[in-house]
Amino acid sequence: MTGSFTTRPELQGTFGAVASTHWLASASGMAVLEAGGNAFDAAVAAGFVLQVVEPHLNGPGGEVPIALYDSRRGEGLEAVEVICGQGVAPAGASIAHYWSEGLELVPGTGLLATVVPGAFDAWMLLLRDHGSLRPAEVLSYAIGYAERGMPLVPPICQKLADVEDLFLEHWPTSAALYLPNGTLPAPGSLFRNPTLAETYKRLLTEGAGGDREAEIEAMRDAWYRGFVAEEIERFCAETEAMDSSGERHRGVLNADDMARWQASKERPVTFDYHGVTFCKGGPWSQGPVLLQQLALLEGFELAAMDPLGPEFVHCVTECAKLAFADREAYYGDPSFVEVPLETLLSRDYADERRTEIGAEASLELRPGEIDGYRPSLDHALLERAVGPDALGGGEPTVQVGGTHPEPRYGAPDGDTCHIDVIDRWGNMVSATPSGGWLQSSPTIPALGFCLNSRAQMFWLEEGLPASLAPGKRPRSTLSVNLALREGKPWMVFGTPGGDYQDQWSLTLALRHLHHGLNLQEAIDAPMFQTDHMPSSFWPRAAALGSLTLEARFEADTIAELAERGHRVEIADLWTLGRLSAAKREDGLIKAAANPRFMQGYAVAR
């Protein structure tokens, strides 16, 4: 397949590259590199721009995991770090409180669905410890777009159409911002958010006057212990917001919750596969599930398979089913629960689990058995394991059909963004900002943004790895990817997509590594996914045995997969995946981005 037509070239250069889910973020990141900033400065600038230009996919009230390689801090894994920008459940977010509100699931929208917003602190931590520019230099791009306007891409307008009635009837502060004069804006029209611009500028003002590090620390303080935290507490306490349960609820997040939390750093979780060390976040995310899939796939001759053929799709899908069952059974915030990660990523365990994969599709959710642990998935499947025509919750850009609860009180689905950056010094960043999307909860009028709905990933049953508890991180779907090849920094890549993130990212890596597809070819190639696992999003449905493929797969491939027992759904030609990637190899920096939905772009020179 190498050398085949692609939607745009794999970009190559020696100076630097930025790839993201929106061209304005990529261009802003490259402008920072051109101005002398490093990859970390560029990533922060692009991240804040995404909060403005993709408000249906992320926002200032959301969260972000970040994987980075800092060439000044040694070599190999010594230079790799993961920043956890995933906030925790508020002190008032107990299972008993949600039960007292008559809830069996955390709502997918509204103020009860929120946790401490973690993105701001994670970006500031990255800038402080790894960047070189001052906050005003990297924030100027986001402030400019918020103040002077940016063109609305069609998916934003479609999402606004989905929630128009909700905004007009129940969320007036959101209507005031996104539905000027009570009408839907047209694609391509200029959208401004002057209140958000003022929030950014006030943060800069409160941080002004010291050296670079002092500025950043003062801005972090203003966010988590100053005016931002105060406004969030006031809004949550005073607002009864309609949510996906069909009822109105006040939030429990307050200023003390904000003040107690800060982003953290950790060593990556890793797995060595065919000379490549893949680095991921811990089991507070779903990151290790990609590593589990690699461990399982190590026992198959993938290089001998057609990367678009039925054997490859079947093999990858069946391994995904086993790994995601373990995600559901064992993953959770390791500060609260013991996660048997060493066993889950061991080759002995993979060898044992691999025997469960046959020529036919599995229609069961099968976690592995680990001594000392008693996984139970009854909570996930009871009355929620649905037929092949009912996909679980998910993201607006990846919904492909089936039946869904009518989103009368808000669309619980929101998507995510992604950024990859490499600079001329060999620094690398992979970041996946998400949450706080415009449809997650009402806009806070004094700040110009809304809060996240990440708490929907908790369960309201006691004793589970992902059970709700105050101060606990939800087991997020957010995932980042950084890979070393023979100990040297090689590639950063990733995608939005909720439960699909570590399916699509894996497929890109496999096709690139085993089949020689360049980055753009691997991104453009027809994609597939399964909803076999319980969705991480409200209402937490699972479609056991499901397999969704883009219609560009050959008819014979689709037919054989159906004959193997997969419950096949066909998506439109260009609908699955929003991948981007950048790598450093043989003295060149290469980059590529997703053409689907006509937003993602890579820039390199």
C-alpha positions in Angstrom: 0.0 0.0 0.0 3.0 2.3 0.4 3.1 5.0 -2.2 -0.7 5.0 -2.7 -2.7 8.2 -2.9 -3.2 10.1 0.3 -5.4 13.1 1.1 -2.4 15.3 1.7 1.4 14.5 1.9 3.3 13.3 4.9 5.1 16.5 5.7 8.8 16.5 6.2 11.3 19.0 7.5 14.1 19.6 9.9 12.9 22.6 12.0 9.8 21.4 13.7 6.2 20.1 13.3 2.8 20.6 14.9 -0.1 18.4 14.2 -3.6 18.8 15.7 -7.3 18.5 15.3 -7.7 22.1 14.1 -5.6 24.1 11.6 -5.6 27.3 13.8 -4.1 25.4 16.7 -1.4 23.9 14.5 -0.6 27.2 12.9 -0.4 28.9 16.3 1.9 26.2 17.6 4.2 26.6 14.6 4.2 30.4 15.1 5.5 29.8 18.6 8.3 27.5 17.2 9.2 30.2 14.6 9.4 32.8 17.4 12.0 30.7 19.2 9.8 28.8 21.6 10.3 25.0 22.1 7.8 22.2 21.7 6.4 22.7 25.2 5.7 26.4 24.6 4.1 25.5 21.2 1.9 22.8 22.8 0.6 25.2 25.5 -0.2 27.8 22.9 -2.0 25.2 20.7 -3.9 23.8 23.7 -5.3 27.2 24.7 -6.3 27.9 21.0 -8.2 24.6 20.9 -10.3 25.8 23.9 -11.5 28.7 21.8 -11.8 27.2 18.3 -13.1 23.7 19.2 -15.5 24.6 22.1 -17.7 21.6 21.3 -14.7 19.3 21.9 -12.9 20.9 24.9 -12.8 24.0 27.0 -11.0 25.7 29.9 -13.1 23.7 32.4 -11.9 20.4 31.0 -8.9 18.1 31.5 -5.7 17.0 29.7 -3.1 14.3 29.9 0.3 15.2 28.5 3.2 12.9 27.6 6.5 14.6 26.9 10.2 14.0 26.0 12.5 16.7 27.3 15.9 16.3 25.6 17.6 18.4 28.4 16.7 15.8 31.0 18.8 12.8 30.0 18.2 10.1 27.4 15.6 7.4 26.8 13.0 6.9 29.4 14.8 9.3 31.8 13.6 12.1 29.6 9.9 10.9 29.4 7.3 12.2 31.7 3.5 12.2 32.0 1.6 15.1 33.4 -1.8 14.2 34.8 -4.3 17.0 34.2 -7.3 14.9 35.3 -9.2 16.6 38.2 -10.8 14.7 41.0 -14.3 14.3 42.4 -15.4 17.1 44.8 -15.6 16.4 48.5 -19.4 16.5 48.3 -19.5 13.9 45.4 -20.3 10.8 47.4 -22.4 7.9 46.2 -24.8 8.5 49.0 -25.4 12.1 47.7 -26.2 10.9 44.2 -28.5 8.2 45.5 -30.3 10.8 47.6 -30.9 12.7 44.3 -32.6 9.6 42.9 -29.8 8.8 40.5 -28.5 5.3 39.5 -25.9 6.7 37.1 -23.9 10.0 37.2 -25.7 12.2 34.7 -23.9 12.7 31.4 -24.5 16.5 31.5 -25.0 19.2 34.1 -23.3 20.3 37.3 -23.4 17.0 39.1 -21.3 15.5 36.3 -18.3 17.7 37.0 -14.9 17.2 38.7 -12.2 19.7 39.4 -11.1 21.2 36.0 -7.5 20.1 35.5 -6.4 21.4 32.1 -5.3 24.8 33.2 -2.9 23.5 35.9 -1.5 20.8 33.6 -0.7 23.4 30.9 0.9 25.8 33.4 3.0 23.0 34.9 4.2 22.0 31.4 5.0 25.7 30.6 6.8 26.3 34.0 9.0 23.2 34.1 9.7 22.6 30.4 8.8 25.7 28.4 10.9 28.9 27.8 8.4 31.6 27.0 6.3 33.8 29.3 2.5 33.1 29.7 1.5 36.2 27.7 3.5 35.0 24.7 1.8 31.6 24.5 -1.7 32.9 25.5 -1.8 35.7 23.0 -3.1 33.4 20.2 -6.1 32.1 22.2 -6.9 35.6 23.4 -6.8 36.9 19.9 -9.3 34.3 18.6 -11.6 34.7 21.6 -11.5 38.5 21.3 -11.5 39.1 17.5 -13.3 36.0 16.5 -12.8 32.7 14.7 -14.8 30.9 11.9 -17.2 28.3 13.1 -16.6 24.9 11.6 -19.7 22.9 10.6 -19.5 20.4 13.4 -19.9 23.2 16.0 -23.0 24.4 14.3 -24.4 20.9 14.1 -23.7 20.4 17.8 -25.5 23.7 18.6 -28.4 22.6 16.5 -28.6 19.4 18.7 -28.7 21.4 21.9 -30.6 24.5 20.7 -33.8 23.7 22.6 -31.9 22.8 25.7 -30.1 26.1 25.6 -33.2 28.2 24.9 -35.4 26.4 27.5 -33.0 25.5 30.3 -29.5 26.9 29.9 -30.0 30.6 29.2 -26.3 31.5 29.9 -25.2 29.1 27.1 -27.9 30.5 24.8 -26.6 34.0 25.4 -23.1 33.0 24.3 -23.7 30.6 21.4 -27.2 31.5 20.1 -27.0 35.3 19.4 -30.5 36.8 19.2 -31.8 33.3 19.8 -30.7 32.0 16.4 -28.3 29.3 15.3 -25.0 30.7 13.8 -24.1 29.6 10.3 -21.0 27.6 9.4 -18.1 29.9 8.6 -19.6 32.8 10.6 -17.3 34.7 13.0 -17.7 33.7 16.6 -16.4 35.7 19.5 -16.1 35.0 23.2 -15.0 38.3 24.7 -15.7 37.1 28.3 -13.3 34.2 27.9 -10.7 36.6 26.5 -11.2 38.8 29.6 -10.7 35.7 31.8 -7.4 34.9 30.1 -6.3 38.5 30.4 -7.2 38.8 34.0 -5.2 35.7 34.7 -2.2 37.4 33.0 -2.8 40.6 35.0 -2.9 38.8 38.3 0.4 37.0 37.4 2.2 40.1 36.2 5.2 41.6 38.0 7.5 38.8 38.8 9.9 36.5 36.9 8.6 33.9 34.5 8.1 31.2 37.2 6.5 33.6 39.6 4.0 34.7 36.9 3.0 31.2 36.3 2.5 30.4 40.0 0.4 33.5 40.5 -1.8 32.5 37.5 -2.2 29.0 39.0 -3.2 30.6 42.3 -5.7 32.9 40.6 -7.4 29.9 38.9 -7.5 27.5 41.8 -7.6 29.8 44.8 -8.7 33.1 43.3 -11.4 34.6 41.2 -11.9 31.5 38.9 -12.5 29.2 41.8 -14.8 31.7 43.5 -17.0 32.1 40.4 -17.2 28.3 39.9 -18.3 27.8 43.5 -20.9 30.6 43.2 -22.3 29.2 40.0 -22.5 25.6 41.3 -24.2 26.7 44.5 -26.7 29.0 42.9 -27.7 27.2 39.7 -30.1 24.3 39.4 -29.2 23.0 36.0 -31.2 20.6 33.9 -29.2 17.5 33.1 -29.5 14.2 31.2 -31.4 12.6 34.0 -34.3 14.9 33.1 -34.1 16.7 36.5 -32.5 19.9 37.7 -29.5 19.6 40.1 -27.1 21.9 41.8 -23.4 21.1 41.6 -21.2 20.2 44.6 -17.9 21.5 43.3 -16.6 24.4 45.5 -13.5 26.6 46.0 -12.0 24.2 48.6 -12.1 21.4 46.1 -10.3 23.6 43.6 -7.7 24.8 46.2 -6.8 21.2 47.3 -6.0 19.9 43.9 -3.0 20.4 41.5 -1.7 18.6 38.4 0.8 15.9 39.0 3.8 14.2 37.3 4.5 10.5 37.0 6.7 8.1 35.2 5.1 6.5 32.1 3.7 3.0 32.0 5.6 1.2 29.2 5.7 -1.9 27.0 8.5 -2.9 24.6 7.2 -4.2 21.3 9.3 -5.0 18.2 12.0 -2.6 19.2 9.7 0.2 20.2 9.0 1.4 23.7 5.4 2.7 24.0 4.8 5.1 26.8 1.4 5.7 28.3 -0.4 7.3 31.3 -1.4 5.1 34.3 -4.6 3.2 35.0 -6.4 6.4 36.0 -6.7 6.7 32.3 -7.3 3.9 29.8 -3.8 4.3 28.5 -2.4 0.9 29.6 -5.1 -0.8 27.5 -3.1 -0.1 24.4 -0.1 -1.8 26.0 -2.2 -4.8 26.9 -3.3 -5.0 23.2 0.3 -4.9 22.1 1.2 -7.7 24.5 -1.6 -9.9 23.1 -0.8 -9.0 19.5 2.9 -9.9 20.0 1.9 -13.6 19.5 0.6 -13.0 16.0 2.4 -12.5 12.7 0.8 -9.2 11.9 3.4 -8.2 9.3 2.2 -11.1 7.2 -1.4 -9.9 7.2 -3.0 -7.5 4.8 -3.5 -4.3 7.0 -6.9 -3.8 5.3 -7.8 -7.5 5.3 -10.2 -9.6 7.4 -7.5 -11.5 9.4 -5.9 -8.3 10.6 -9.2 -6.6 11.5 -10.4 -9.8 13.3 -7.1 -10.3 15.2 -6.9 -6.7 16.4 -10.5 -6.5 17.4 -10.5 -9.8 19.4 -7.4 -8.6 21.3 -9.1 -5.3 22.0 -12.1 -7.1 23.5 -9.9 -8.9 26.0 -7.9 -5.8 26.9 -11.0 -3.6 27.3 -12.7 -6.2 29.5 -9.7 -5.9 31.8 -10.0 -2.2 31.7 -13.5 -2.4 33.0 -12.7 -5.0 35.6 -9.4 -3.6 37.0 -8.7 0.0 36.1 -9.2 2.9 38.5 -7.4 5.7 40.3 -4.3 3.9 41.7 -4.3 6.4 44.6 -7.5 4.7 45.8 -7.4 1.1 44.4 -4.8 -1.5 43.8 -4.5 -2.1 40.0 -2.6 -5.3 39.1 -0.8 -3.5 36.3 2.3 -5.6 36.4 0.3 -8.8 35.8 -1.9 -7.2 33.2 1.1 -6.1 31.1 3.1 -9.3 31.7 3.9 -11.6 28.8 2.8 -14.7 30.8 -0.6 -13.1 31.3 -0.8 -12.2 27.6 0.1 -15.8 26.6 -2.6 -17.1 28.8 -5.3 -14.7 27.5 -4.3 -15.2 23.9 -5.5 -18.7 24.0 -9.1 -17.3 24.3 -8.9 -15.9 20.8 -10.2 -18.1 18.0 -11.3 -17.8 14.4 -14.8 -16.7 15.5 -15.8 -13.4 17.0 -16.4 -13.4 20.8 -19.8 -12.2 22.0 -18.8 -12.2 25.7 -17.1 -9.6 27.9 -14.3 -11.7 29.4 -11.9 -10.2 31.9 -9.0 -12.3 32.9 -8.7 -14.0 36.3 -5.9 -12.7 38.6 -5.1 -14.1 42.0 -6.3 -12.0 44.8 -8.8 -10.1 42.6 -12.5 -10.8 42.0 -13.6 -8.9 38.9 -17.4 -8.4 38.6 -18.9 -6.8 35.5 -22.5 -7.2 36.6 -22.7 -3.5 37.3 -21.6 -2.7 33.8 -23.8 -5.1 31.9 -26.9 -5.5 33.9 -29.7 -3.9 31.8 -26.9 -2.1 29.8 -25.6 -4.8 27.4 -27.7 -4.0 24.4 -28.0 -5.3 20.9 -25.7 -4.5 17.9 -27.8 -1.6 16.8 -27.3 0.4 20.0 -23.9 1.8 20.3 -22.8 3.0 23.7 -22.3 6.7 24.6 -19.5 8.4 22.8 -18.4 11.4 20.7 -20.4 13.4 18.2 -17.8 13.0 15.5 -17.7 9.2 15.8 -21.4 8.3 16.1 -22.2 6.1 13.2 -25.8 4.9 13.7 -27.9 2.8 15.9 -30.3 3.9 18.6 -29.5 6.4 21.3 -31.6 7.9 24.1 -33.2 11.1 22.8 -30.8 13.9 24.0 -33.8 16.0 25.2 -31.9 17.4 28.2 -28.5 17.8 26.6 -26.3 15.6 24.5 -24.0 13.8 26.9 -21.6 13.0 24.1 -18.6 15.3 23.6 -15.4 14.7 21.8 -11.8 15.6 22.4 -8.8 17.3 20.7 -5.3 16.2 20.2 -1.9 17.9 19.7 1.5 16.5 18.7 4.6 18.7 18.6 8.3 18.0 17.8 10.9 20.8 17.8 14.4 21.1 16.3 16.0 20.2 19.6 14.3 16.8 19.7 11.7 17.7 22.3 8.3 16.0 21.9 4.8 16.5 23.3 1.6 14.5 22.9 -1.5 16.0 24.6 -5.2 15.1 24.5 -7.3 18.1 25.8 -11.0 17.3 26.4 -14.0 18.1 28.6 -15.8 21.3 29.3 -17.3 21.1 25.9 -20.2 23.6 25.3 -22.9 20.9 25.7 -21.6 19.5 29.0 -23.1 22.1 31.4 -24.3 25.7 31.4 -21.8 28.4 30.6 -20.6 30.3 33.7 -21.4 33.9 32.5 -18.6 35.6 34.5 -15.9 33.3 33.0 -17.1 32.5 29.5 -16.8 28.8 29.8 -18.5 25.8 31.3 -17.5 22.9 33.5 -16.6 19.3 32.4 -18.8 16.2 32.7 -16.0 13.7 33.4 -17.6 12.4 36.6 -20.0 10.4 34.3 -17.2 7.8 34.1 -17.7 6.8 37.8 -20.0 4.1 38.8 -22.5 4.6 41.7 -22.0 1.1 43.1 -19.6 0.6 46.0 -16.5 -1.5 45.8 -15.6 -1.2 42.1 -12.2 0.1 40.9 -14.1 3.0 39.2 -16.6 3.6 42.0 -17.3 7.3 42.8 -15.4 8.7 45.9 -14.5 12.2 46.9 -11.0 13.2 45.9 -10.8 10.3 43.4 -9.9 10.6 39.7 -12.5 9.1 37.3 -11.1 6.3 35.1 -10.8 8.6 32.0 -10.7 7.6 28.4 -8.1 10.3 27.7 -4.9 8.8 26.3 -1.6 10.1 24.9 1.1 8.2 23.1 4.9 8.7 23.0 7.2 6.1 21.6 10.9 5.5 21.7 12.7 3.4 19.1 15.8 1.6 20.2 15.8 4.0 23.2 15.7 7.2 21.2 12.6 9.5 20.9 10.7 8.5 17.8 7.0 9.3 17.6 4.1 11.1 19.3 0.6 10.4 18.1 -3.0 10.2 19.3 -6.7 11.0 18.6 -10.0 12.0 20.1 -12.6 9.3 20.3 -13.4 8.3 23.9 -13.3 4.5 24.1 -11.9 4.4 20.6 -8.8 6.3 21.3 -6.6 3.3 22.1 -8.2 1.4 19.2 -7.5 3.9 16.5 -4.1 4.9 17.9 -3.1 1.2 18.0 -4.2 0.6 14.4 -2.1 3.6 13.2 1.0 2.3 15.1 0.6 -1.3 13.8 0.1 -0.3 10.1 3.1 2.1 10.3 5.4 -0.3 12.2 4.5 -3.6 10.5 3.3 -2.6 7.0 5.4 0.4 6.1 2.6 2.8 5.7 3.8 6.4 6.2 2.0 8.5 8.8 -0.4 10.0 6.4 -1.2 6.7 4.7 -1.8 5.1 8.1 -4.2 7.9 9.1 -6.0 7.9 5.8 -6.5 4.1 5.6 -10.0 2.8 6.3 -10.5 2.5 10.1 -12.6 0.2 12.3 -13.6 -0.1 16.0 -15.7 -2.1 18.4 -18.2 -1.1 21.1 -17.9 -4.5 22.8 -17.0 -2.8 26.1 -19.4 -0.9 28.4 -19.2 2.7 27.2 -17.4 5.1 29.5 -20.1 7.7 28.7 -23.7 8.0 30.0 -25.8 5.8 29.7 -22.9 3.3 29.8 -24.3 0.9 27.2 -22.3 -1.9 25.5 -22.8 -3.5 22.1 -21.3 -7.0 22.5 -19.8 -8.4 19.4 -20.1 -5.1 17.5 -17.6 -4.2 14.8 -18.0 -0.9 12.9 -16.0 -0.4 9.7 -15.7 2.5 7.3 -17.4 1.7 4.0 -14.1 1.9 2.2 -13.2 -1.7 3.2 -13.5 -4.2 0.4 -16.9 -6.0 0.3 -15.1 -9.4 0.6 -13.4 -8.3 3.8 -16.7 -7.1 5.3 -18.5 -10.3 4.3 -15.8 -12.5 5.8 -15.9 -10.6 9.1 -19.6 -11.1 9.3 -19.2 -14.8 8.6 -16.8 -15.0 11.5 -19.6 -13.8 13.8 -18.9 -10.1 14.1 -22.0 -8.0 14.3 -21.0 -5.6 11.5 -22.0 -2.0 11.2 -20.9 0.0 8.2 -20.0 3.7 8.8 -19.7 6.3 6.1 -16.6 6.5 4.0 -14.6 9.0 6.1 -16.0 9.0 9.6 -13.8 6.9 12.0 -10.7 8.4 13.6 -9.3 11.9 14.1 -5.6 10.9 14.4 -2.5 13.0 14.1 1.1 12.1 14.5 4.7 13.4 14.3 8.0 11.5 14.4 11.7 12.1 14.2 13.7 9.7 12.0 16.9 9.8 10.0 17.4 13.5 10.7 13.9 14.4 9.5 10.8 15.5 11.3 7.7 14.1 9.8 4.0 14.8 10.5 0.5 14.0 9.3 -3.1 14.8 10.4 -6.6 13.5 9.9 -8.6 14.7 6.9 -12.0 13.5 8.3 -14.3 16.4 9.2 -12.0 18.8 7.4 -10.4 20.4 10.5 -7.2 18.6 11.4 -3.9 19.8 9.9 -0.2 19.3 10.3 2.4 22.0 9.8 6.1 21.3 9.3 9.2 22.7 7.8 
